[in-house]
Amino acid sequence: MYWNSKDITTFIEQKEFVDTAIIPLLLVDGRASHIQQSAGTADFLMSLTAFMENQFKGRVVLMPPVTYTPQSSRSVLATEWKKVLTEAGFKHHFFISCDMQWATDAPEIDVIYTPSIPLENMDQKLRQSILDDQIRQVVPVFANNWAKTVE
């Protein structure tokens, strides 16, 4: 499900089943030396999280990306988002980023780190293979987190 009117209506009706939010954390860096990499990372992260939403359909809501700049306070963003998601009724919050700085700047949230892989010049088959590989690495993180609720 996506963060839109139709899917949120379903989320409200099915909260006991749709208990997980996926939140892409997207660095927007407009400096000339970083802008190309920043845009490529956005392409990769949005493709990956859309693929994740498709894989876990019926259990997750893919939130709009949290966009931030190099000067943003990751800790403040983390605290705000964690509170909003909990108030909305999500039991599980999966923050996903290509920015390792989250680990040190916002330890109050668990961030799944994935390296950015440039997808723009790949054919569709290779692109799909890369996303499949990334999903295989993320599935155990989701499963372990969901299993903690059952215990």
N, C-alpha and C positions, 0 to 999 in steps of 0.2 A: 504494500500500500504506500501511497505517496501522501504528502502533506497537501491535500486538496479537499474541497468540500465533500465530494462524493466518498472518497476513501475514509475521511475522518468520521463521517456518519457511520460507516461500517465499524470503525475502531470503537466508537462510543457504544455501539450495540454489542460488540464482541470483545470487550476489554479483558475478559478472562482468558481469551485465546491470543489476542493481539497485545502482547505485553512488553514489546521490545522496540526501542527507538534506535535507529542508526543515524549518527550525526557526522557528516563529513566536516572536517576542520580544514579550511582552505585558506592558505596564505596568499594574499594578493600583494605582490612586490612590484611596484612600478619603476624601480630604478632601472636605468638602461642596461646595466650589467646582469639584471635578474629577471626582466620582464618576460623573455622568451621561455625561460625555465619555469617561471610561475604559471604561465598560461599552459604549458605542457603538463605540468603537475595537476592543474585543474582538470584538464581533459582526462587524464588517467584516473584521478580520484572520483570524478563524477561517473565515469564509465564503470569503475569497479563497484561503487556503491549501488548503482542502478542494477548491475548484475547480481549483487548480493540481495537486493530487494526481490528480484525475480526468483532467486534460489530459495528464499525464506518466505515467500508470499503466504499470507494468512497468519503470519506470526510477527511480522515487523512492519514498522512505518519508517520510510526513508524521509528524514527531515530535510528541509532546505539546508544548503551548506552554511556553516558558520564561517563567514569571511572575516578576515582580520589582516592587519598590516604588521610589518616587523615591529612597530612601536606599540602595538596593542598589548594589554595585560592579559596574558593567557590565564592567569589565576582568576582574575575577575570574570572573564568569559566562562571559565569552567564552573565557577560557583553559581553564576546566574543560570546557566543552562541546566545544570544538575537540578537546581531548585524548580525551574519551569517544567522539566520533564517529569519529576516526581509528582508535582502538583497535577499534571495532566493525567497521571495514572500509570505511567510506564514503570514497570518493575525492573527492567533491564535497560541500560544505556550503553551503547557501543559507539564510542567516539573513534573515528578513523582519520589518520593523518599521515602525510609524507614528511612532516616536520618533527624531527626528534626533540626539538626544544620543549615540546609539551611535557616530556617526562620529567624535566627538572623544574620547569616553571609552573606546572599545575599538577602536582602529585595527588591532589584530592580527587582526580578522576583517573580512570583507567583508559589509556589511549592505545588503540591497536595501531602500531606503526607499520607502514608498508613503504618500501622504497618506490619512488616515482619511476615509472618505466615509460619512455617516450613511445606513444602509440601512433602519432600522426602519420608516419610513413609506412606503417605495417599494413599488409593485406588483411582482410577480414578473418581469414583462417588463423593466421599467426596471432592476431589481436585476441581472438577467442581463446586460443591456447594459453596465452599469457594470463588472461583473466581467470581461466579455469585453475591454473597453478596457484594464483593468489587466493582464490576461494578455498582451495584445499588446505591452505595454511591457516585460514581464518575460522573454518568450521570447528576445529577443536576448541578454540577460544569461546565461541558461542555455546557449544555443547557443554563445556565445563561450567560456564556461568549459569546456564539454564538448569543444569543438574543440581547446583547448590540450592536452588529454590525448592526442589523436590525433597531433598534430604531433611 
